[in-house]
Each structure stands twice: as structure tokens, then as C-alpha cells.
Amino acid sequence: MGTDDLITEISGFLNIRATGRKILNILARSKRGLLVSEIVAHSKRSERAIRTHLKLLLQLRLIGRKRVITKKGKLAYRYIALRTHELIRSTKEEMRRRLHKLEASMRSA
């Protein structure tokens, strides 16, 4: 199974929409990670949509980020893809968390 297939499967499990999937695929192809502006250029999506999806992907721990200083001296983040085994681990953790939440709501119902 290739990275694209893995990302498609994970997106299905975690209900990640097309833009999130596209970001994961773009980052998987990048060696050094990308700034928001670079992701926007590669994806042809709005900056707002990209930022929204990056926030979700970070919360799900499906991507990482590093602080960088731009040429203009401003703080920015370089978003990076996780390795395959890290993606799988994060997906398992999120699925476990959701199952525990479901079980808790069933017990209280």
C-alpha cells in the first residue's frame, strides 16, 4: 500500500475532507515541509481553507510543524508530513479516543 492509499484510508476512517486529504498528499511529497503560502500554491485552495484544515490535522496529530523565521524576520510555521508508522499510530489513537467517547456516552444514556 502506497502513501496515497494510506492517506485515503486514514481520511475515510477519520472523516477528513478533500482539502485535508490534499494537504496530507502534498506534504507527503515534500522533503523539507511547506509554509502555508506554499501549500496554498500547490493546492489551489484559499489560505483560510488551508489554515482551517491544518488546524484539524494538527489536532489529529497527522502532521507536524516547526517554527521558522522568514526572510522578512517574521515567525512562521513549516508543516511536515509524518512517517507512515506515525500516521498509523496517530490514527489508532484518535480512533481509540472516539470509541472511548462513544462508550462513555452509551453508558450515560
C-alpha positions as CSV (number, residue, x, y, z in Angstrom):
1,M,0.0,0.0,0.0
2,G,1.4,3.4,-1.1
3,T,1.3,6.6,0.9
4,D,-1.6,7.9,-1.3
5,D,-3.6,4.8,-0.5
6,L,-2.8,5.1,3.2
7,I,-3.9,8.7,3.3
8,T,-7.1,7.9,1.5
9,E,-7.9,5.1,4.1
10,I,-7.0,7.3,7.1
11,S,-9.1,10.1,5.6
12,G,-12.0,7.7,5.4
13,F,-11.6,6.5,9.0
14,L,-11.3,10.0,10.4
15,N,-13.8,11.7,8.0
16,I,-11.2,14.1,6.6
17,R,-12.5,16.1,3.7
18,A,-10.9,16.5,0.3
19,T,-8.8,19.6,1.2
20,G,-7.3,17.8,4.2
21,R,-6.5,14.8,2.1
22,K,-4.9,17.1,-0.5
23,I,-2.8,18.7,2.2
24,L,-1.6,15.3,3.5
25,N,-0.7,14.2,0.0
26,I,1.2,17.5,-0.8
27,L,3.1,17.3,2.5
28,A,3.9,13.6,1.9
29,R,5.7,14.6,-1.3
30,S,7.7,17.4,0.3
31,K,11.1,16.6,1.7
32,R,11.5,19.7,3.9
33,G,7.9,20.6,4.7
34,L,6.0,23.6,3.5
35,L,4.8,27.0,4.6
36,V,1.1,27.9,4.4
37,S,1.7,30.0,1.3
38,E,3.4,27.1,-0.4
39,I,0.6,24.7,0.5
40,V,-1.9,27.3,-0.9
41,A,0.1,27.5,-4.2
42,H,0.3,23.7,-4.6
43,S,-3.4,23.0,-3.6
44,K,-5.2,25.9,-5.4
45,R,-7.3,26.3,-2.3
46,S,-7.8,29.5,-0.2
47,E,-5.5,30.4,2.6
48,R,-8.4,30.3,5.0
49,A,-9.4,26.8,3.9
50,I,-5.8,25.6,4.2
51,R,-5.4,27.1,7.7
52,T,-8.7,25.5,8.9
53,H,-7.6,22.1,7.7
54,L,-4.0,22.4,9.0
55,K,-5.5,23.1,12.5
56,L,-7.6,20.0,12.3
57,L,-4.7,17.8,11.0
58,L,-2.5,19.1,13.8
59,Q,-5.2,18.3,16.4
60,L,-5.5,14.8,15.0
61,R,-1.6,14.6,15.1
62,L,-1.5,13.7,11.5
63,I,1.1,16.4,10.6
64,G,3.8,18.2,12.5
65,R,5.1,21.8,12.3
66,K,8.3,23.6,13.0
67,R,8.8,27.3,13.8
68,V,10.8,29.2,11.3
69,I,11.8,32.8,10.7
70,T,11.0,34.1,7.3
71,K,13.4,36.2,5.2
72,K,11.4,39.3,6.4
73,G,12.1,38.3,10.0
74,K,8.5,37.1,10.8
75,L,7.6,33.9,12.7
76,A,6.0,31.2,10.5
77,Y,5.4,27.5,10.6
78,R,6.7,24.9,8.3
79,Y,4.3,22.0,8.2
80,I,5.7,18.5,7.8
81,A,4.3,15.1,7.0
82,L,4.7,12.3,9.5
83,R,6.3,9.0,8.7
84,T,3.9,6.1,7.7
85,H,4.2,4.4,11.1
86,E,3.5,7.7,12.9
87,L,0.4,8.3,10.7
88,I,-0.9,4.8,11.6
89,R,-0.2,5.4,15.3
90,S,-2.0,8.7,15.4
91,T,-4.9,7.3,13.6
92,K,-5.2,4.4,16.1
93,E,-5.0,6.9,19.0
94,E,-7.8,9.0,17.5
95,M,-10.0,6.0,16.8
96,R,-9.4,4.8,20.4
97,R,-10.3,8.2,21.7
98,R,-13.5,8.3,19.7
99,L,-14.5,4.8,20.7
100,H,-14.0,5.6,24.4
101,K,-16.1,8.8,24.0
102,L,-18.8,6.7,22.3
103,E,-18.7,4.1,25.1
104,A,-19.0,6.8,27.7
105,S,-22.0,8.3,26.1
106,M,-23.7,4.9,25.8
107,R,-23.1,4.2,29.5
108,S,-24.6,7.6,30.5
109,A,-27.7,7.2,28.2
